[in-house]
Amino acid sequence: MIIGYAISILLLLGMSGFFSGSETALTAASRARMHQLEKDGDKRAATVNRLISNRENLIGAILLGNNLVNILASVLATSLFTALFGQGGLALVMATGVMTILVLVFAEVLPKTYAISRPDTMAMSVARPISALVLAVSWIVVLIQFVVSVTLRVLGLGTPAEAVSAEQEIRGAIDLHASEGGVGAEDRLRLVGALDLKELTVEDVMIHRKNIKMLNADLEPRQLIMKAMASPHTRLPLYRGEKEEIVGILHAKDLLRAALPLGGDLSSLNLEDLLRKPWFVPETTPVQDQLDAFLQKRSHFALVVDEYGELQGLITLEDILEEIVGHIHDEHDVAVQGVRPQPNGSVNVDGWVPIRDLNRATGWNLPDEEAVTVAGLVIHEAQTIPEPGQSFVFHGYRFNVLRRQRNQVTGLNISEAETS
């Protein structure tokens, strides 16, 4: 009888360890990897996905099985030690102490440690037997869940759990792996940049109107060609009279295609035939929508206007892609415009530089919720238009105002603030 008790207790402890390890493996398994394996035809992964899609039933069934075998093992242990030491407190103390150690080590710590080190593999191994258990005790689990739900409502604790969006989960995973060194800084910027597109508007990423390279449509054809060839851009807005009056977009290829057959005589060049109709978009357009519009219209260039129709800037497909992959340089580009690192570690920045561009160029983390440009951030934080020579410390950085033109801050020197 004593040997029978001992064998039964060991078998029950083994079952308890199986339940504990299965719970850990199934809750820690990567849903993304299971989803991909299921798409590849892995039936075990499909079973895992079915189980974790209803976590309440899964956890309820495992806890039910685990508690049953633990309680039964404890009862048998009490009977065993009573048979060995007789009735009395010693048998209860021995049974409690021995079972506590055995359950803690062999039914909890050991199987959970093993499961957490290889959750995906173990989850697929235990999926079928656990699936059978869930099916067998589903009616009991439903009854238990009903009792628990009623009890929580009676106690006033039956509030729904806060839902976590898929985007928040992805962001959290990226930041976690980046902090652990599993994802590089550049990869993190690209991944987060793709998620950020939905939160940005065209105003956040456009090239400001002061930095748009335009051509006067009234220039002589030869002079116009020379200026177009000297520009690093292939698409150039043309204005007539005021720079706000955009009459069309000149593509360098269209210009060269029309000029080459004329040889040196450009007098017959008809500029009006070459101009493309400008595309105006509101500055409040979400960047994601603008990207979709670019792809749909097969156009890479749009002019940005405010609610009054005034020109504010321009946006290109490249500007949007740079929000994901960082600055795209070619042989005609210069390094990040308006950002000039200094030997002492500080950075001279033109006021119009977008905060996001400065952060990417320096690895800083200046906030861009309240302002788009660096000058806008300083004015927002200082609550005034500062004078040259003034210095401010915001968000862990020192901003020294270098230049101001009328009511615009045009130049700053920024460095990390010294901490005492």
Disulfide bonds with the S-S distance in Angstrom:
none
